Amino acid sequence: MNVLVQKKHRFNVEEYYRMAEVGVLKPGARVELLDGEIIDRSPIGPFHAGVVGRLVRFFGAASNGRWHVWPQNPLRLDEHSEPQPDVTLLRLSPDDYTTRQPGPDDAHLVIEVSDTSLAVDREVKLPAYGRAGIGEVWVVNLTDQTVEVYRGPNFTGYSSKTILRAGEKASSQAFPDVAIGVTELLRR
């Protein structure tokens, strides 16, 4: 007896871009490629958008030319994953990444701002970032009013998780001299 084993088709980044070029993915579609699957992204509400704006303004002002602030732009993890984190702090690039998408080695810090996307950010994106070797990821948890700091990437995600609350400050291991207050970040 022959048993047919069902397999999912995993899209690669080139196929993903081709779908957009030929109109399978509509212009402006809020999707991203994760582990070969095209994932719909949640709509962005005002609190989420405002917190992203604060992060961009804060890290832009604090950079002093030490990193690029990369808001809601693609980060190519491998040939099957190209998420669009809310904010990424990238290594400097002479061409400002106009000739290629940045990859894991370019990222100092990846930040996901999460409300309705919290489960996807924790269960799908974090393991993908860990497998890619992204050294540090923050999940700004709007629901619980916390900043979850993940470090120590590995194949299943991260070996270290720290939860920061109101009154505490978050700083990247790449730039420990730059700290943002959780209270200020999450104020309404």
Secondary structure, DSSP 4 states (H G I P E B T S, - for coil): ---PPP-PPPPPHHHHHHHHHTTSSPTT--EEEETTEEEEPPPPPHHHHHHHHHHHHHHHHH-TTS-EEEET-----BTTBB---SEEEE---TTTTSSS---GGGEEEEEEEESTTHHHIIIIIHHHHHHHT-SEEEEEETTTTEEEEEEEEETTEEEEEEEE-TT-EEE-SS-TT-EEEHHHHT--
